[in-house]
Amino acid sequence: MIRVVAKIFVEHDKQELFISAAKELISKSRLEEGCHFYDLMRQSENKNILCFIEEWASHSALEQHMSTEHFKKGIQTLEQYWTKAPSIEVYEMLN
């Protein structure tokens, strides 16, 4: 099992636009084979940090996700709202 934590830095005044644009990416990603969950959250301490929290069945499921048209289009749309490059971390389940 693979979990992804993708921190996105978005100024407060652009967050509603970002969230609205992310809805299609989220809904289509949740339908993909191997996707256990795909959520967008806001950090409690710093409201300018949004975070995609994802769980995938395997590395191959994650790789397939990143090759989909909705992922590529979604990232291209969302990047206009970032204030800096996202921080993306991938974790593997140990047990």
N, CA and C atoms as an extended XYZ file, in Angstrom:
285
Properties=species:S:1:pos:R:3:atomname:S:1:resname:S:1:resid:I:1 pbc="F F F"
N         0.839       -1.172        0.000 N   MET     1
C         0.000        0.000        0.000 CA  MET     1
C         0.889        1.241        0.000 C   MET     1
N         0.466        2.250       -0.750 N   ILE     2
C         1.224        3.486       -0.923 CA  ILE     2
C         0.368        4.662       -0.470 C   ILE     2
N         0.965        5.549        0.305 N   ARG     3
C         0.285        6.799        0.670 CA  ARG     3
C         1.106        7.971        0.146 C   ARG     3
N         0.383        8.965       -0.332 N   VAL     4
C         1.004       10.175       -0.859 CA  VAL     4
C         0.519       11.354       -0.035 C   VAL     4
N         1.462       12.203        0.346 N   VAL     5
C         1.158       13.455        1.028 CA  VAL     5
C         1.739       14.558        0.153 C   VAL     5
N         0.858       15.313       -0.489 N   ALA     6
C         1.292       16.371       -1.405 CA  ALA     6
C         0.846       17.716       -0.849 C   ALA     6
N         1.809       18.453       -0.274 N   LYS     7
C         1.515       19.774        0.297 CA  LYS     7
C         1.581       20.819       -0.806 C   LYS     7
N         0.519       21.608       -0.869 N   ILE     8
C         0.408       22.656       -1.868 CA  ILE     8
C         0.267       23.988       -1.138 C   ILE     8
N         1.066       24.950       -1.519 N   PHE     9
C         1.075       26.254       -0.873 CA  PHE     9
C         0.243       27.229       -1.711 C   PHE     9
N        -0.896       27.658       -1.148 N   VAL    10
C        -1.843       28.504       -1.871 CA  VAL    10
C        -2.250       29.656       -0.962 C   VAL    10
N        -2.106       30.882       -1.463 N   GLU    11
C        -2.533       32.046       -0.685 CA  GLU    11
C        -4.032       31.979       -0.438 C   GLU    11
N        -4.444       32.509        0.709 N   HIS    12
C        -5.839       32.427        1.150 CA  HIS    12
C        -6.827       32.930        0.091 C   HIS    12
N        -6.490       34.034       -0.576 N   ASP    13
C        -7.433       34.628       -1.534 CA  ASP    13
C        -7.605       33.798       -2.807 C   ASP    13
N        -6.768       32.787       -3.031 N   LYS    14
C        -6.889       31.932       -4.215 CA  LYS    14
C        -7.354       30.516       -3.871 C   LYS    14
N        -7.599       30.253       -2.605 N   GLN    15
C        -7.935       28.894       -2.203 CA  GLN    15
C        -9.265       28.409       -2.755 C   GLN    15
N       -10.275       29.251       -2.798 N   GLU    16
C       -11.565       28.809       -3.320 CA  GLU    16
C       -11.456       28.429       -4.793 C   GLU    16
N       -10.668       29.183       -5.551 N   LEU    17
C       -10.427       28.845       -6.958 CA  LEU    17
C        -9.689       27.517       -7.077 C   LEU    17
N        -8.680       27.332       -6.227 N   PHE    18
C        -7.921       26.083       -6.225 CA  PHE    18
C        -8.834       24.905       -5.893 C   PHE    18
N        -9.615       25.033       -4.837 N   ILE    19
C       -10.496       23.948       -4.389 CA  ILE    19
C       -11.522       23.613       -5.472 C   ILE    19
N       -12.089       24.617       -6.083 N   SER    20
C       -13.059       24.399       -7.153 CA  SER    20
C       -12.417       23.666       -8.330 C   SER    20
N       -11.213       24.076       -8.697 N   ALA    21
C       -10.501       23.442       -9.810 CA  ALA    21
C       -10.076       22.013       -9.473 C   ALA    21
N        -9.843       21.733       -8.200 N   ALA    22
C        -9.387       20.400       -7.775 CA  ALA    22
C       -10.513       19.369       -7.751 C   ALA    22
N       -11.749       19.802       -7.734 N   LYS    23
C       -12.881       18.873       -7.584 CA  LYS    23
C       -12.926       17.808       -8.677 C   LYS    23
N       -12.675       18.180       -9.918 N   GLU    24
C       -12.703       17.198      -11.004 CA  GLU    24
C       -11.577       16.184      -10.849 C   GLU    24
N       -10.384       16.654      -10.528 N   LEU    25
C        -9.249       15.751      -10.309 CA  LEU    25
C        -9.566       14.763       -9.194 C   LEU    25
N       -10.117       15.256       -8.102 N   ILE    26
C       -10.431       14.401       -6.956 CA  ILE    26
C       -11.489       13.363       -7.324 C   ILE    26
N       -12.577       13.794       -7.928 N   SER    27
C       -13.668       12.858       -8.231 CA  SER    27
C       -13.238       11.797       -9.241 C   SER    27
N       -12.486       12.164      -10.256 N   LYS    28
C       -12.032       11.179      -11.245 CA  LYS    28
C       -10.970       10.250      -10.659 C   LYS    28
N       -10.113       10.777       -9.816 N   SER    29
C        -9.063        9.950       -9.198 CA  SER    29
C        -9.671        8.903       -8.278 C   SER    29
N       -10.703        9.275       -7.555 N   ARG    30
C       -11.367        8.334       -6.642 CA  ARG    30
C       -11.986        7.142       -7.379 C   ARG    30
N       -12.267        7.305       -8.663 N   LEU    31
C       -12.856        6.232       -9.453 CA  LEU    31
C       -11.812        5.278      -10.046 C   LEU    31
N       -10.557        5.644       -9.960 N   GLU    32
C        -9.507        4.825      -10.554 CA  GLU    32
C        -9.317        3.516       -9.792 C   GLU    32
N        -8.999        2.473      -10.547 N   GLU    33
C        -8.671        1.194       -9.931 CA  GLU    33
C        -7.405        1.374       -9.090 C   GLU    33
N        -7.426        0.888       -7.875 N   GLY    34
C        -6.269        0.988       -6.996 CA  GLY    34
C        -6.286        2.191       -6.078 C   GLY    34
N        -7.244        3.104       -6.262 N   CYS    35
C        -7.346        4.273       -5.381 CA  CYS    35
C        -8.210        3.902       -4.182 C   CYS    35
N        -7.621        3.973       -2.985 N   HIS    36
C        -8.375        3.699       -1.761 CA  HIS    36
C        -9.022        4.973       -1.235 C   HIS    36
N        -8.281        6.083       -1.303 N   PHE    37
C        -8.867        7.390       -0.993 CA  PHE    37
C        -8.016        8.489       -1.599 C   PHE    37
N        -8.643        9.641       -1.788 N   TYR    38
C        -7.995       10.793       -2.422 CA  TYR    38
C        -8.696       12.024       -1.863 C   TYR    38
N        -8.086       12.671       -0.886 N   ASP    39
C        -8.731       13.768       -0.169 CA  ASP    39
C        -7.891       15.036       -0.226 C   ASP    39
N        -8.568       16.168       -0.159 N   LEU    40
C        -7.911       17.463       -0.064 CA  LEU    40
C        -8.212       18.029        1.312 C   LEU    40
N        -7.163       18.451        2.026 N   MET    41
C        -7.317       18.963        3.387 CA  MET    41
C        -6.558       20.276        3.526 C   MET    41
N        -6.883       21.018        4.589 N   ARG    42
C        -6.185       22.269        4.908 CA  ARG    42
C        -5.486       22.091        6.248 C   ARG    42
N        -4.245       22.545        6.321 N   GLN    43
C        -3.496       22.434        7.574 CA  GLN    43
C        -4.119       23.350        8.630 C   GLN    43
N        -4.223       22.848        9.843 N   SER    44
C        -4.840       23.618       10.929 CA  SER    44
C        -4.007       24.830       11.335 C   SER    44
N        -2.697       24.660       11.409 N   GLU    45
C        -1.823       25.740       11.897 CA  GLU    45
C        -1.520       26.792       10.840 C   GLU    45
N        -1.421       26.391        9.595 N   ASN    46
C        -1.094       27.316        8.512 CA  ASN    46
C        -2.138       27.147        7.419 C   ASN    46
N        -3.081       28.042        7.363 N   LYS    47
C        -4.212       27.942        6.443 CA  LYS    47
C        -3.804       28.092        4.974 C   LYS    47
N        -2.561       28.470        4.702 N   ASN    48
C        -2.077       28.584        3.325 CA  ASN    48
C        -1.507       27.272        2.796 C   ASN    48
N        -1.576       26.215        3.591 N   ILE    49
C        -1.100       24.914        3.139 CA  ILE    49
C        -2.291       23.980        2.970 C   ILE    49
N        -2.506       23.581        1.736 N   LEU    50
C        -3.509       22.572        1.416 CA  LEU    50
C        -2.743       21.285        1.134 C   LEU    50
N        -3.401       20.168        1.298 N   CYS    51
C        -2.688       18.906        1.176 CA  CYS    51
C        -3.583       17.835        0.570 C   CYS    51
N        -3.087       17.205       -0.478 N   PHE    52
C        -3.733       16.013       -0.997 CA  PHE    52
C        -3.198       14.833       -0.199 C   PHE    52
N        -4.093       14.054        0.365 N   ILE    53
C        -3.743       12.826        1.071 CA  ILE    53
C        -4.349       11.693        0.246 C   ILE    53
N        -3.497       10.787       -0.218 N   GLU    54
C        -3.958        9.729       -1.121 CA  GLU    54
C        -3.472        8.375       -0.630 C   GLU    54
N        -4.237        7.348       -0.967 N   GLU    55
C        -3.780        5.984       -0.718 CA  GLU    55
C        -4.044        5.167       -1.976 C   GLU    55
N        -3.002        4.440       -2.385 N   TRP    56
C        -3.038        3.621       -3.592 CA  TRP    56
C        -2.661        2.189       -3.244 C   TRP    56
N        -3.194        1.260       -3.993 N   ALA    57
C        -2.944       -0.159       -3.746 CA  ALA    57
C        -1.490       -0.535       -3.983 C   ALA    57
N        -0.814        0.165       -4.898 N   SER    58
C         0.560       -0.200       -5.263 CA  SER    58
C         1.249        0.965       -5.968 C   SER    58
N         2.563        0.823       -6.160 N   HIS    59
C         3.304        1.822       -6.936 CA  HIS    59
C         2.779        1.886       -8.365 C   HIS    59
N         2.430        0.731       -8.916 N   SER    60
C         1.941        0.731      -10.300 CA  SER    60
C         0.602        1.463      -10.407 C   SER    60
N        -0.262        1.342       -9.408 N   ALA    61
C        -1.529        2.085       -9.415 CA  ALA    61
C        -1.266        3.588       -9.359 C   ALA    61
N        -0.301        4.000       -8.552 N   LEU    62
C         0.064        5.419       -8.463 CA  LEU    62
C         0.654        5.896       -9.787 C   LEU    62
N         1.529        5.105      -10.384 N   GLU    63
C         2.115        5.475      -11.673 CA  GLU    63
C         1.043        5.595      -12.750 C   GLU    63
N         0.097        4.660      -12.743 N   GLN    64
C        -1.005        4.723      -13.708 CA  GLN    64
C        -1.808        6.006      -13.502 C   GLN    64
N        -2.074        6.350      -12.251 N   HIS    65
C        -2.799        7.586      -11.925 CA  HIS    65
C        -2.085        8.805      -12.511 C   HIS    65
N        -0.778        8.862      -12.328 N   MET    66
C        -0.023       10.028      -12.792 CA  MET    66
C         0.071       10.108      -14.311 C   MET    66
N        -0.290        9.043      -15.005 N   SER    67
C        -0.267        9.068      -16.462 CA  SER    67
C        -1.646        9.362      -17.066 C   SER    67
N        -2.672        9.491      -16.206 N   THR    68
C        -4.019        9.749      -16.730 CA  THR    68
C        -4.147       11.182      -17.231 C   THR    68
N        -5.062       11.356      -18.164 N   GLU    69
C        -5.314       12.679      -18.716 CA  GLU    69
C        -5.860       13.637      -17.660 C   GLU    69
N        -6.748       13.149      -16.781 N   HIS    70
C        -7.317       14.054      -15.769 CA  HIS    70
C        -6.268       14.500      -14.757 C   HIS    70
N        -5.270       13.664      -14.467 N   PHE    71
C        -4.194       14.078      -13.564 CA  PHE    71
C        -3.345       15.158      -14.228 C   PHE    71
N        -2.913       14.902      -15.450 N   LYS    72
C        -2.064       15.865      -16.165 CA  LYS    72
C        -2.778       17.202      -16.333 C   LYS    72
N        -4.034       17.147      -16.741 N   LYS    73
C        -4.827       18.369      -16.922 CA  LYS    73
C        -5.045       19.066      -15.580 C   LYS    73
N        -5.343       18.284      -14.546 N   GLY    74
C        -5.576       18.856      -13.224 CA  GLY    74
C        -4.361       19.587      -12.678 C   GLY    74
N        -3.199       18.960      -12.795 N   ILE    75
C        -1.964       19.599      -12.312 CA  ILE    75
C        -1.688       20.878      -13.088 C   ILE    75
N        -1.868       20.822      -14.390 N   GLN    76
C        -1.643       22.006      -15.218 CA  GLN    76
C        -2.559       23.157      -14.801 C   GLN    76
N        -3.797       22.851      -14.468 N   THR    77
C        -4.747       23.875      -14.017 CA  THR    77
C        -4.399       24.382      -12.622 C   THR    77
N        -4.078       23.473      -11.718 N   LEU    78
C        -3.846       23.847      -10.325 CA  LEU    78
C        -2.565       24.630      -10.106 C   LEU    78
N        -1.550       24.394      -10.928 N   GLU    79
C        -0.252       25.029      -10.685 CA  GLU    79
C        -0.295       26.552      -10.779 C   GLU    79
N        -1.301       27.096      -11.432 N   GLN    80
C        -1.399       28.564      -11.514 CA  GLN    80
C        -1.692       29.200      -10.154 C   GLN    80
N        -2.165       28.396       -9.186 N   TYR    81
C        -2.515       28.909       -7.866 CA  TYR    81
C        -1.416       28.695       -6.820 C   TYR    81
N        -0.399       27.915       -7.147 N   TRP    82
C         0.679       27.626       -6.194 CA  TRP    82
C         1.552       28.852       -5.989 C   TRP    82
N         2.011       29.050       -4.754 N   THR    83
C         2.968       30.126       -4.501 CA  THR    83
C         4.404       29.610       -4.583 C   THR    83
N         4.575       28.302       -4.477 N   LYS    84
C         5.872       27.659       -4.677 CA  LYS    84
C         5.629       26.194       -5.010 C   LYS    84
N         6.668       25.520       -5.414 N   ALA    85
C         6.529       24.118       -5.808 CA  ALA    85
C         5.986       23.282       -4.649 C   ALA    85
N         5.127       22.329       -4.957 N   PRO    86
C         4.573       21.482       -3.895 CA  PRO    86
C         5.636       20.567       -3.287 C   PRO    86
N         5.354       20.134       -2.093 N   SER    87
C         6.183       19.143       -1.408 CA  SER    87
C         5.441       17.813       -1.497 C   SER    87
N         6.021       16.846       -2.179 N   ILE    88
C         5.343       15.568       -2.396 CA  ILE    88
C         6.159       14.456       -1.763 C   ILE    88
N         5.511       13.725       -0.861 N   GLU    89
C         6.158       12.617       -0.172 CA  GLU    89
C         5.351       11.351       -0.419 C   GLU    89
N         6.054       10.252       -0.699 N   VAL    90
C         5.422        8.950       -0.950 CA  VAL    90
C         5.891        7.989        0.127 C   VAL    90
N         4.932        7.313        0.742 N   TYR    91
C         5.215        6.387        1.837 CA  TYR    91
C         4.728        4.994        1.491 C   TYR    91
N         5.457        3.987        1.976 N   GLU    92
C         5.077        2.591        1.811 CA  GLU    92
C         4.652        2.010        3.148 C   GLU    92
N         3.595        1.213        3.143 N   MET    93
C         3.102        0.561        4.342 CA  MET    93
C         4.101       -0.494        4.791 C   MET    93
N         4.403       -0.552        6.085 N   LEU    94
C         5.375       -1.512        6.619 CA  LEU    94
C         4.733       -2.786        7.160 C   LEU    94
N         3.493       -2.734        7.505 N   ASN    95
C         2.870       -3.946        8.070 CA  ASN    95
C         1.747       -4.469        7.229 C   ASN    95
